[in-house]
Amino acid sequence: MDFLVSAEAGLLGLFLSSFLGATLLPGGSELVLLALVAAHPEQALPALLLATVGNTVGGMLTYAMGRALPPHLPAKLIPEKSTLALRHGAPILLLAWAPIIGDLLCVAAGWLRLPWLACLLWMALGKSARYALLLAGFAAL
């Protein structure tokens, strides 16, 4: 498989996949990460970093979309997950990597006007831990 995709093209694809996977669009970057590392094991650290950055930037785009919502929405339009974000603050974004709930938490954090830098840091921490655990499990196989 390594003859099909260069490491550089794979890293670019991984960044794009991780970015899009963190927005409201469907998709996931886990298989792209594992395929890239399987084909180019020497790229494990750059792949981890690019996946984390791409996924975090995508999450922050979702946060920005939430922030663009009017601060006072009708009760029926308020995301249920906003109560979690309100109760726990930016640290709840450690779960921003989770399917479905992660996107809702990012939107809720933006809508609630939680501090962007704290959201960025907690989000990056959770996303990097997820990718690191995925790679560690893959390496153990």
ABEGO torsion letter per residue (X at the ends): XAAABBAAAAAAAAAAAAAAAABABBEBAAAAAAAAAAABAAAAAAAAAAAAAAAAAAAAAAAAAAAABBABBBAAABBAAAAAAAAAEAAAAAAAABBGAAAAAAAAAAAAGBBAAAAAAAAAAAAAAAAAAAAAAAAAX
